[in-house]
Every structure is written in C-alpha cells, then in structure tokens.
Amino acid sequence: MEPAAPNTMFESIGAGGRVRCQFRICSFDSKDCALSPAALGGSPVKLFLRNDDIKAVTARAEAAGAMILRKAKDEFSGERTAMVSDPFGYVWFLSAPIEEVSPAEMQER
C-alpha cells in the first residue's frame, strides 16, 4: 500500500448514515498533526464502528484502500463483526446487530 501524500484528506471507512469522520495525513514537519501509526510502527489505538450493514461498510473500506483483516462473520453474541486496517494503519472493529441474544443464551452458544 502506497503512503498518502501529505495534507491529503480522506473520508473514513465509516462515512455514511449518521456517522461521518475525516482523517488527514500530514507531513512530518507539520505543527498541527501527529505522526501516523505507520510512521511509528503501529498504534495501541483501535477504533470501533457500529453500523447496520457491515458487509457494505467492509466493501467500501476495501475499495478505499483498507486491508481486510477479518471478513464479516456472525458471532454468538448476535452481532456480525469484521476487522479492517485503514490506509493510515489504524485497525477498525466493525459491528452490526443481527439479533437480540440474552446473556443466558450466549452462554449456551
């Protein structure tokens, strides 16, 4: 994956619906930006996005340059989840509700 040009704006993988985020890659000498996870060899920060259509969000993320770390799958908790890494190096956990599951039922699954 090629690094983005300095001071380039990107719409996040979670854009759409009621959520819209923007991130900016900055040059190393910029006074108003921090270094990206890629520049630091990783990040302890993980981002979480809940959306009703994880398959569509994952497809948009991949089309925008994200790397799919884990494809969408149904979980015992009643959620569909996936995980991607965006072009900046941040890891996003994606989740969508698919059914209501009681704590007792989760224990049985």
CYANA upper distance limits for C-alpha pairs under 8 A (distance plus 0.5 A):
  1 MET  CA     65 GLY  CA      8.27
  1 MET  CA     87 PRO  CA      7.99
  3 PRO  CA     87 PRO  CA      8.01
  3 PRO  CA     88 PHE  CA      8.49
  4 ALA  CA      8 THR  CA      7.41
  4 ALA  CA     25 ILE  CA      7.30
  4 ALA  CA     87 PRO  CA      8.31
  5 ALA  CA     25 ILE  CA      7.71
  5 ALA  CA     26 CYS  CA      8.44
  6 PRO  CA     25 ILE  CA      6.01
  6 PRO  CA     26 CYS  CA      5.10
  6 PRO  CA     27 SER  CA      5.30
  7 ASN  CA     24 ARG  CA      6.65
  7 ASN  CA     25 ILE  CA      5.89
  7 ASN  CA     26 CYS  CA      5.16
  7 ASN  CA     27 SER  CA      7.19
  8 THR  CA     24 ARG  CA      6.31
  8 THR  CA     25 ILE  CA      6.27
  8 THR  CA     26 CYS  CA      7.79
  9 MET  CA     22 GLN  CA      7.39
  9 MET  CA     23 PHE  CA      6.59
  9 MET  CA     24 ARG  CA      5.27
  9 MET  CA     25 ILE  CA      7.44
 10 PHE  CA     22 GLN  CA      6.36
 10 PHE  CA     23 PHE  CA      6.15
 10 PHE  CA     24 ARG  CA      6.84
 11 GLU  CA     15 ALA  CA      7.02
 11 GLU  CA     20 ARG  CA      8.20
 11 GLU  CA     21 CYS  CA      6.85
 11 GLU  CA     22 GLN  CA      5.33
 11 GLU  CA     23 PHE  CA      7.19
 12 SER  CA     20 ARG  CA      7.72
 12 SER  CA     21 CYS  CA      5.99
 12 SER  CA     22 GLN  CA      6.02
 12 SER  CA     23 PHE  CA      7.24
 13 ILE  CA     57 VAL  CA      7.23
 13 ILE  CA     58 THR  CA      8.29
 13 ILE  CA     60 ARG  CA      7.13
 13 ILE  CA     61 ALA  CA      5.31
 13 ILE  CA     64 ALA  CA      7.96
 13 ILE  CA     66 ALA  CA      8.48
 13 ILE  CA     86 ASP  CA      8.03
 14 GLY  CA     19 VAL  CA      7.17
 14 GLY  CA     20 ARG  CA      7.14
 14 GLY  CA     21 CYS  CA      7.63
 14 GLY  CA     49 LEU  CA      7.33
 14 GLY  CA     57 VAL  CA      7.12
 14 GLY  CA     61 ALA  CA      8.38
 15 ALA  CA     19 VAL  CA      6.10
 15 ALA  CA     20 ARG  CA      4.84
 15 ALA  CA     21 CYS  CA      6.61
 16 GLY  CA     20 ARG  CA      6.50
 25 ILE  CA     33 CYS  CA      8.38
 25 ILE  CA     36 SER  CA      7.72
 25 ILE  CA     88 PHE  CA      8.02
 26 CYS  CA     30 SER  CA      6.76
 26 CYS  CA     33 CYS  CA      6.41
 26 CYS  CA     34 ALA  CA      8.12
 26 CYS  CA     35 LEU  CA      8.06
 27 SER  CA     33 CYS  CA      8.44
 28 PHE  CA     35 LEU  CA      7.31
 35 LEU  CA     39 ALA  CA      6.65
 35 LEU  CA     40 LEU  CA      7.43
 36 SER  CA     40 LEU  CA      7.01
 36 SER  CA     88 PHE  CA      6.70
 36 SER  CA     89 GLY  CA      7.74
 37 PRO  CA     41 GLY  CA      6.42
 37 PRO  CA     42 GLY  CA      4.96
 37 PRO  CA     43 SER  CA      5.46
 37 PRO  CA     88 PHE  CA      7.06
 37 PRO  CA     89 GLY  CA      5.86
 37 PRO  CA     90 TYR  CA      7.15
 38 ALA  CA     42 GLY  CA      6.13
 38 ALA  CA     88 PHE  CA      6.91
 38 ALA  CA     89 GLY  CA      5.87
 42 GLY  CA     89 GLY  CA      7.30
 42 GLY  CA     90 TYR  CA      8.36
 43 SER  CA     89 GLY  CA      8.16
 43 SER  CA     90 TYR  CA      7.36
 45 VAL  CA     90 TYR  CA      7.65
 45 VAL  CA     91 VAL  CA      8.18
 46 LYS  CA     90 TYR  CA      7.00
 46 LYS  CA     91 VAL  CA      5.76
 46 LYS  CA     92 TRP  CA      6.51
 46 LYS  CA     93 PHE  CA      7.85
 47 LEU  CA     90 TYR  CA      7.85
 47 LEU  CA     91 VAL  CA      6.73
 47 LEU  CA     92 TRP  CA      5.17
 47 LEU  CA     93 PHE  CA      6.60
 48 PHE  CA     92 TRP  CA      6.12
 48 PHE  CA     93 PHE  CA      5.23
 48 PHE  CA     94 LEU  CA      6.50
 48 PHE  CA     95 SER  CA      8.23
 49 LEU  CA     92 TRP  CA      7.55
 49 LEU  CA     93 PHE  CA      6.75
 49 LEU  CA     94 LEU  CA      5.48
 49 LEU  CA     95 SER  CA      6.81
 50 ARG  CA     94 LEU  CA      6.35
 50 ARG  CA     95 SER  CA      5.20
 50 ARG  CA     96 ALA  CA      6.08
 51 ASN  CA     57 VAL  CA      8.42
 51 ASN  CA     94 LEU  CA      7.85
 51 ASN  CA     95 SER  CA      6.73
 51 ASN  CA     96 ALA  CA      5.65
 51 ASN  CA     97 PRO  CA      8.43
 52 ASP  CA     95 SER  CA      8.44
 52 ASP  CA     96 ALA  CA      5.49
 52 ASP  CA     97 PRO  CA      7.14
 53 ASP  CA     57 VAL  CA      6.87
 53 ASP  CA     96 ALA  CA      6.91
 54 ILE  CA     58 THR  CA      6.37
 54 ILE  CA     72 ALA  CA      7.37
 54 ILE  CA     80 ARG  CA      7.64
 54 ILE  CA     81 THR  CA      7.57
 54 ILE  CA     82 ALA  CA      7.72
 54 ILE  CA     94 LEU  CA      7.02
 54 ILE  CA     95 SER  CA      6.93
 54 ILE  CA     96 ALA  CA      6.51
 55 LYS  CA     59 ALA  CA      6.66
 55 LYS  CA     72 ALA  CA      6.88
 56 ALA  CA     60 ARG  CA      6.67
 57 VAL  CA     61 ALA  CA      6.55
 58 THR  CA     62 GLU  CA      6.67
 58 THR  CA     68 ILE  CA      8.10
 58 THR  CA     71 LYS  CA      8.49
 58 THR  CA     72 ALA  CA      8.29
 58 THR  CA     82 ALA  CA      7.99
 58 THR  CA     84 VAL  CA      8.02
 59 ALA  CA     63 ALA  CA      6.66
 60 ARG  CA     64 ALA  CA      6.64
 61 ALA  CA     65 GLY  CA      6.95
 61 ALA  CA     66 ALA  CA      5.69
 61 ALA  CA     67 MET  CA      8.39
 61 ALA  CA     84 VAL  CA      8.22
 61 ALA  CA     86 ASP  CA      7.97
 62 GLU  CA     66 ALA  CA      5.08
 62 GLU  CA     67 MET  CA      6.58
 62 GLU  CA     68 ILE  CA      7.22
 65 GLY  CA     86 ASP  CA      7.36
 65 GLY  CA     87 PRO  CA      6.44
 66 ALA  CA     84 VAL  CA      6.81
 66 ALA  CA     85 SER  CA      5.95
 66 ALA  CA     86 ASP  CA      4.84
 66 ALA  CA     87 PRO  CA      6.07
 67 MET  CA     84 VAL  CA      6.05
 67 MET  CA     85 SER  CA      5.64
 67 MET  CA     86 ASP  CA      7.00
 67 MET  CA     87 PRO  CA      8.32
 68 ILE  CA     83 MET  CA      6.92
 68 ILE  CA     84 VAL  CA      5.04
 68 ILE  CA     85 SER  CA      7.06
 69 LEU  CA     82 ALA  CA      8.24
 69 LEU  CA     83 MET  CA      5.82
 69 LEU  CA     84 VAL  CA      5.48
 69 LEU  CA     85 SER  CA      7.21
 70 ARG  CA     82 ALA  CA      5.81
 70 ARG  CA     83 MET  CA      5.41
 70 ARG  CA     84 VAL  CA      7.25
 71 LYS  CA     81 THR  CA      8.34
 71 LYS  CA     82 ALA  CA      5.67
 71 LYS  CA     83 MET  CA      7.31
 72 ALA  CA     80 ARG  CA      6.79
 72 ALA  CA     81 THR  CA      5.69
 72 ALA  CA     82 ALA  CA      4.80
 72 ALA  CA     83 MET  CA      8.19
 73 LYS  CA     80 ARG  CA      5.85
 73 LYS  CA     81 THR  CA      6.08
 73 LYS  CA     82 ALA  CA      7.11
 74 ASP  CA     78 GLY  CA      7.59
 74 ASP  CA     79 GLU  CA      6.49
 74 ASP  CA     80 ARG  CA      4.81
 74 ASP  CA     81 THR  CA      6.98
 75 GLU  CA     79 GLU  CA      5.92
 75 GLU  CA     80 ARG  CA      6.37
 75 GLU  CA     81 THR  CA      7.56
 76 PHE  CA    106 MET  CA      6.52
 76 PHE  CA    109 ARG  CA      6.55
 77 SER  CA    101 VAL  CA      6.67
 77 SER  CA    106 MET  CA      6.35
 78 GLY  CA     97 PRO  CA      6.75
 78 GLY  CA     98 ILE  CA      6.04
 78 GLY  CA     99 GLU  CA      5.34
 78 GLY  CA    100 GLU  CA      6.46
 78 GLY  CA    101 VAL  CA      6.21
 79 GLU  CA     95 SER  CA      6.77
 79 GLU  CA     96 ALA  CA      5.92
 79 GLU  CA     97 PRO  CA      5.08
 79 GLU  CA     98 ILE  CA      5.91
 79 GLU  CA     99 GLU  CA      7.49
 80 ARG  CA     95 SER  CA      6.10
 80 ARG  CA     96 ALA  CA      5.64
 80 ARG  CA     97 PRO  CA      6.88
 80 ARG  CA     98 ILE  CA      7.00
 81 THR  CA     93 PHE  CA      7.71
 81 THR  CA     94 LEU  CA      5.92
 81 THR  CA     95 SER  CA      4.93
 81 THR  CA     96 ALA  CA      7.02
 82 ALA  CA     93 PHE  CA      6.60
 82 ALA  CA     94 LEU  CA      5.59
 82 ALA  CA     95 SER  CA      7.14
 83 MET  CA     91 VAL  CA      7.50
 83 MET  CA     92 TRP  CA      6.10
 83 MET  CA     93 PHE  CA      5.15
 83 MET  CA     94 LEU  CA      6.35
 84 VAL  CA     91 VAL  CA      6.22
 84 VAL  CA     92 TRP  CA      5.78
 84 VAL  CA     93 PHE  CA      7.30
 84 VAL  CA     94 LEU  CA      8.38
 85 SER  CA     89 GLY  CA      6.28
 85 SER  CA     90 TYR  CA      5.94
 85 SER  CA     91 VAL  CA      4.86
 85 SER  CA     92 TRP  CA      6.58
 86 ASP  CA     90 TYR  CA      6.01
 86 ASP  CA     91 VAL  CA      7.00
 86 ASP  CA     92 TRP  CA      7.93
101 VAL  CA    105 GLU  CA      6.65
101 VAL  CA    106 MET  CA      6.94
102 SER  CA    106 MET  CA      6.78
103 PRO  CA    107 GLN  CA      6.91
104 ALA  CA    108 GLU  CA      7.13
105 GLU  CA    109 ARG  CA      6.95
